[in-house]
Amino acid sequence: MEGKNSFLNQLLDLEVSGKDAISAPSNWTDRPLLDIDTEVDSIINEVAPLLKSNDDREGVWWFLVGSPGNGKSAAVGKLVRTLKEEHGSIFRLPKEDSRLGKELNELDPDDIPYEVELYEGDNKYPSALFAQDASVVPDPYVNPDTGAALIDLLQNASEKGLSVVVCANRGVIEKALQHLEDIKNNGAVYEALRALEGKKSSGPDKTISFNSTHHQRRVFNKVKLKVTPLDEKSIIANGTFKKLIDKAVDEKNWATCNECSSASLCPFKNNRDWLAEETKSRFIDTLRYAELMSNQAMVFREALA
């Protein structure tokens, strides 16, 4: 009896209707099948220590901005694994959530909480808030306004002096900007949104200080504002897509198929062999031409699928 290729089964879970097609808190702690280095990795290494309390009392508000499928949540998943593995961080749902106290690995695949809290050691209070998808509101029946929900999150963080990681589509940012006149008295939130206004490329980091009248048990006195646009570059042009292909066609993952008597007839094995040879570069060039002709870049989720 010929063996099954478990890697191929996992690979098929990345297709559009597959269970791993979308990165979500429930699978953040698991290393993805096609785990590769990207341009965001250096930012993750910079942000991770700032999410924990430190002697400088300086945190970070990191905004990952882009269109759906750009890899925002996948980047946060890598950040979460870095924090858990290197810093021992704990992630739980907030008290306002009906799933109070649940940790990420206890969530169901369909659980998409608006907010996740980062805890250090035995601390009873969080040091950072994660909004992994700002297009999901805490309670759509009470307030479906995604912009207002984002402002509430930032106001809560500024009052308690917390770090924040936000994944947001540009439309959510635009909706939050519509409320600028209503939050002029909240300096930190107002400054952060003004800095995001019209920002389509990463630039110099801005430091925002919290008002001295805010919550007395602040974790941080100030935060560094970082904006990472994930929709301004082509993942084909910058080499990310080639890395994904190289990982997917790695010989060691297909060794089982080499022993199969049906290998020459198998479409999956033939596709793998085709992409592992010199035709790979022509395939990548073709997709890049399609991007340029359509003026529509391939997003990370499409590349995986």
N, C-alpha and C positions, 0 to 999 in steps of 0.2 A: 504494500500500500504506500503510495507516494505521500510525502509530507505536505502540509499546507504552509503557505508563506504568511506568517502572522504579520509581517511588516506590510505586505500588500493589503491585508484586511484593515490595518490601522490607517494606511494611506487613503483608502476609499472613504474612511470616516471624515476626511477633510473636504470631500466634495460638498457642493452647495447645500444638499439636504442631509449631510452627514452630521453625526452627533458632536464632532469636534470642529465643525465649520466656523463656529463663533467662539471667540475667547470670552470667558465669563468668570466671575469669582469662584464658581464651583470647580473650575479646572486650573486656576492660577497656580496652585501648589505643585501641579504635575508638570514636569519638563515636557515641552511639546515634541512631537515626533520629529519635525524638521526644525530643530533648534539651531539657529545660525546667529552669527554676530552681525549687527547692523550699526548704522551711524548713531542710533539712539543709545547704544550701550555706554558710551562715554558719559552721556548726560545722566544715565541711571546711576553710574558709579559716583557722580558728583552729588546727585540729589539724595541718595540713600542715607548718608550720615546726617544730613540736615533735617531729616524727618524725626530724628531722635533728639532728646534734650542734650544740650552741650554747654560748655563753659561760656561761649559767646552769646548764649541765649538768642541765637539767630536760626530761624527755621526757613522754610521755603514754601512758596505757592507756585506749583508747577502746573501749567496748562498745556495739555496736548490737544491741539486743534486740527481738525480735518474733516473730510467727508466720511460717510459710513464705509467701513471696511478698510480704512487706511492703516490699521494696525495699532490704534491707540490703546485698546484694551490689552492687546498682546504685549505691548511695551510695559504696561502697568503690571501684567502678570510676571514678567521678568524682574521688575522692581520688587514685587512681593517676595519672589523666591530669593532674591539677593538679601532682602531684609531678614527673612526667616533663617536662611542658612548662615549668613555672616554676622548678623546682629541679634539673632534670637527673638525677633519681634513676633508679636501675637496679633492676629486680626479677628475682630468680632463685629457682629452687627450691633448698632446702637440701641439704647433702651426704648426709643420711640418705635422701633421695628417689632412686629408681632413675633418675629423669630429671635427675640432677645437672647443675647449671649452665645448664639451659634457661631462657631468658627467656620472658616471657609471650607474646610474639608467635610463639614457636616451639611452643607447646602445641597439641595437637589439641583440637577443640571438646569432645570427651568427657573430656578430662583435667581432673579436679577434685582438685588437690593439697590436702592438709590445711593446708599451710603454705607461705608465700612470704616471701622475705627482701628487705629494702630495703637497697641499697648506695649509698654516696655516692662519686662520683668513682672513684679507683683503690684505695679501701680494700679490704683483704682480709677485713674482718669486716663484718657487717650492723649497722645501727643500729636496725632495727625488724623485727618479725615480724607477718605478716598471716595470720590464720586466717579465710578468707573464708566458711567454712561449718563451724562447730564441731560440727555433727551428723555430719560425715564424720570417721572416726577414721583415724589414720595406718596402722594395720594391724589390720583387723577380726578376723583369724584369731588374733592374739596377745592383743589386748585390745579388746573391743567397747564398753567403758565410755566414753561420750563425756565424762562428767564428769571421769574420771581423766585423759583425754587433754588436756582443757582445763587441768587443774591442772599437768600436765607441761609444757605450753607456757608457762604463767605462771612456773613454777619456773625454767625455762631462761632466760626473760627477766630474772627478778630476779637470778639468779646472774651474768649478763653485763651487767646494767644496760641493757636494751634497751626501746625503746618497743614497744607492742603495739596492734594493731587486731583486734578479734574480732567476728565476726558470729555471733550465737547465738540459737537458739530458746529460749524460757523453760524448756523441759524440760531443756535441757543445763545451764543455770544451776542448776536444782533438783538435778540429779544431782551436780554439782560440790559443792554445799552439803552433800550427804550425807557428804562426806569431810572436813568442817571439823575434826573432832576429830583427824584424822590429820596435819594440817599446821599445828598451832598453833606449831610451832617456826620456821616460815617466815613471818616477820612480814608481808612485803609481799603475798604471795599470800593469806594469811589475812585481812589488812585489806581487800584488794580484794573478796574474796568476801563478807565480812561487809557491806561497803557495798552489794553487789548484792542482798543478801538482802531479799526483799520489796519492792525498789525498782521501782515501776511508773511513775514520772515523773522527768523530769530535774530535778535539784536542784543545790545548790551543789557545785562541784567539790571533791574531797578530794585533798590532796597526800600521797603515800606515799613515805617514804625507804627506800632499800635499806640493809641491814645493812652495816656497815663491814668485816665479815669476808668479804663476798662477793668474787666474781671481781675481781682487781686491775686488769683492763683494761675496767672498766665504761665504757660510753658515756655513761650518765647516772647521777647520784647519787640522783635522785628522779624521780618521775613524777606527773603530774596525772591523777587518775582522772575520766573522763567517761563518763556513761551516757546513751545516747539511745534511749528507747523509741519504736519505730516503729509500735506497735500501739495507742497510746492515743488517736489522733486519726483522724477520717475524712478520707480524701483527697478525698472529694466535698465535705464541709463546708468544708474549708480552701482549696478552689479549685484544688488540684492536678489533679483530673480534668478540669476545664474547660480548663486550660492544655494538657493532652494532646490534647483534642478540637480546640482552636484550631490546634495545630501540625499535626494530622493532616488538617484540612480546608483548610489554607492554599491559596489560589487558585493560587499559582505552582506547587504540586506537582501540579495537576490540569489544567494548560493543555493537555497532549497530548490529554486526554479530550474537551476542548471541540471538537476538530476531528474527532472520531470520528463516523461516521454512525450508529453503534449506541448512542451515548451515552444516548439517551432510554430504551433498553431495558436498559441495564446496571445490575444491582443495586448494584454498588459505587459507580458514579457517582451513582445516585439516593440511596443512603445518605449519600454525601458532601454532596450538595446539601441533603438533609433536615437534616443536623446543622449545616450552615453557616447555616441560616436561624433564625427565631425559635423553631422547635420544639426547638432545642438546650436552652434553659433548661427547657422542660417535661420533656425527657428526663432532664436532670440532677436535677430535683426528684423525678421518679418513682423514680430509683435511690436518692436520699436517703431517701425514704419507705420503700422496701424495706429499706434498712439499719436504720432505726428500728423497723420492724415485726418484722423477723427478729432484731434485736439482733446482727447479724453484719455487720461493716464489710467493704466491698470492699477487697481488697488490691491493691497496685501491679501485680502480675503479671496479675491478672484485668482491671484497667483497661486495660492495654496490649493484652490479647487481645481 
